[in-house]
């Protein structure tokens, strides 16, 4: 229920509250979805990722709170949406206002984002992380990829194979189970191959975004390192930026906009 958000927020910020003063709180992500606290309608690209006109004010019961929610981004063709990542993008732009290139935000739903002149020009989402999770935990492959270990060589080989022969991936994935049954293939190698195969498919689709572009990866370090390894195997380079740092910078940028608009 949307009624449950304010009590949780009050519990989190109670030590910062002062009677007769308003505490400005800036929120991002799914709190602004239809099922969240208050819906923050999507801003249509091309646009700045945290434009003041797209920030939604929330009516609160407690007069000490002044809450704002940042809107996500939408794209008409091909149809796409994001919530939360736009704040990290804003954090990057705040530090690099004249940068032109591509941000990749790996995760459950990975985003490839073209940024130019301080705006998001276009973006594309890939369900790679969710597909990996479903296959690794709920498909027949779960019996053959249950490992916390990793095989770098198998991962890179799978990335390159997926890019070269995407039409064979479904067969190659089932082969992981068959190799386990018949030859006792290591689960670490099979898990890395599953990951590399799916990431290779993503990179095949996202090639216009990364080929010949200045690419920055934003997200979990381990996942970003995997993406960097995959891109390197394909002859591309990418830098890694810390997601938490950029999220804070993005929220701070929006906070400064809000306070500036009030003065």
N, C-alpha and C positions, 0 to 999 in steps of 0.2 A: 504494500500500500504506500502511496505517496505521502501519507500522514506520518510514516515512520522515519522519514529522513531528518526532519528538524531535531527530534530528540537525540538521535545518534550524533548529529553535528554538535549539539549543545554539550554532549558528554565529552566530545573530543576537544572542544575549545573553551571549556568552562574556566580554565585558569587564565585565559586571555580576556575574559569579559569584564567590563567595568560599567557600573550603573551610570545611566545618563550619557553613555557614549556608544556609538555604533561601530561594531567590528565588521570590516569588509572582508568577505570570504568569496574567493573565485573558485568555481568547480568546473571540471571538464569530464568528458567520457560519457558512459551510459547513464549517468545521473540526468542527462538531458534528453534521453530517449523517450519514446511514447510510454514506456513502462517505468520510467524513472520518476524523479521528483516533479519536475516541470519540463515539458517538451521544449527544446530549443530547436526551431526549424533549421534545416540544412541551408548553408550558404552555397550558391551555385558557382562552380569554377568556370572561368578563371576569376580568382579573387584572392585577397590577402587572407591567410588562414585564421586570423583572430580579429576580424574587422569589428570596430566598435558597434556598428549598426546591427550586428548579428548576435550581440551579447544580450541574454535574457535576464531580467530582474525577477527575483522570486519573492512573493509575499510571505513573510514569516509572522508567526505568532509572537515570538520574543522580539521586543523593540530594539534589543541590543545587537541584533543581527542584520547585516545588509549583504544579501547573498546574490551572486551572479553566476550564471551558467554559460559556458562558451558553446557556440553552435558547432556542429560537425560540418562536413563538406559533402556536396553531391555533384554528380556528373551525369548529364543527360544521355550522351552517347560516347562510348558504351556505358550503359547504366551502372553506376557505382556509388558507394557511400562510405564515409568514415566518421567515427566518433572517437575522440581522444588523441589520435595521431596528429590531428591538426595543431594541437597545442605543442607537441614536440617539434613540428615543422616551424611553428612560430618562434620557438626558442632558438632554433638553428638560424632562421632569418634574422632574428634580433642581433646575433653575433656576426652574420654574414649578409648584410643588406643588399649587396650588389652581386651576389653569387648567382651563377647560372649553371645548373646541373641537375642531377637526379639523386633523390633520397630514397633509400630502400629501408623499409621498416619491417624486418622479419618478425613473425609471430604466428599465432593460430591462423590469422588471415593476413598474409604479407602484403604490404603496399609498396608499389613503385610509383614515385611522385616526381614529376617534372616541375622544377622551380625556376622562375625567371623574373627579374625585376621586382622581387619581394612578393610575388604571387605564386599560387599553385595554378599551373597551366592545365595540367591533366594528371590523371592517376589511374592505376590498374591494380585490382586486388586479386590475389591468388590464395586458394584454400589449402595450400600445401601443408601447413601445420596441422589443420584439422583432419585432412585425409590421412596423414601419417599416423596421427593418434588413433583414428578409427581402425586402420589396418593393423597397427601394432597391438591394439588392445582388444579388438572385437572380431577380427577376421581369423581365418585358419592360420595366417602368418604369425599370430601371437605366440604360437607354440615354438616358433623357430627364431624369433627376434627378441626374446626375453633376456636382455643382457644390459648391464650398465657399462660394459666395456665398448671399445671403439676400434675400428680398423680404417686408418686414413687412406690406405691404398685402395681398398674396396670402395670407399666413398667416392674418391676422385674418378676411379674407373667407371662407376655407375653414372656419375654426372656426365661424363663424356659420351658414354654409350646412349644415354637418354637423349642427349642433344643430337647425336648422329642418327639414331634409329628410334624415334619416339613411338612408331607404330608397333614396336615389339615389347613395350614396357609391361603390358598386362601379362604376357607370356613369361617374361623374365621374372616378374614378381612371384608367380606361382612356382617357378623353378626354384625359388629360395626354399620353399617347403619341401619340394622333391629332393633337392640336394641335401637337406637336413636328414630326411628319411633314408636315402640311399647311401650317402657318403659321409654323414655326420659333420656337415659344414658347421663351422663355429657360429654361435649366435651373434657374437660381436660383428663378424664379417657380414652376416645376413642383415643385421640391423643397419649397419652403415650403408649397405647396398640399397636397402629400402629407402633410406633417407636421401641418398645420392640420386636415385632414380627419380624420385618425386621432385627434388630440387632441380634436377636437370630439365625436367619437363617445364618447370616454372621459368627457368632461365631461357629456354627455347621460346616460350611465349613472350617473355619480357625483353627479348633481344633488342628491340628498338630503343628501350630505355637505357640499357647499360653499354651497348656497343659504341665505343668512341666517346663516351660521356665521362664527366667527372662524377664519380659515384661515392656517396657517403652512406654507410650503414648505421642505422640507429636502432638499438634494442639490447636485449640480453647479450652479454659478451660472448658466451659460448656459442650461441646461435649465430651471432654476427661473424664470429671467426669461421664458422662452417661456410657461411655465404662467401666470405672473403677467399677461403681456400678453393671453393668451387669456381669463383670468378677468375682467380689466378690460374687455375687449370685450363681456363678457356682464353687465356691471354689478356685478361682485363684486371685492372687494379681498383681497389676500393679502400677508403679510410673508414675507421670506426669511431662513432661518437656515442657518448654515454646517454642513455635514454632518460634516466632520472634527472640528470643535470639539465637536459634540454626541456623536460617537462616543467621543471621549476622556473626556468628562464621564460618559457612560454606563458606560464601563469603570471609571472612578474610583469611581463610585457603588457598583458591584458589588464592587470591591476593598475599599472601606471596610466593606461588609456582611460580607465574608468575614473580614477581620481582626477586626471587632467580635465575630463569632460565635466566633472562636478564643480571644478574651481572657476 
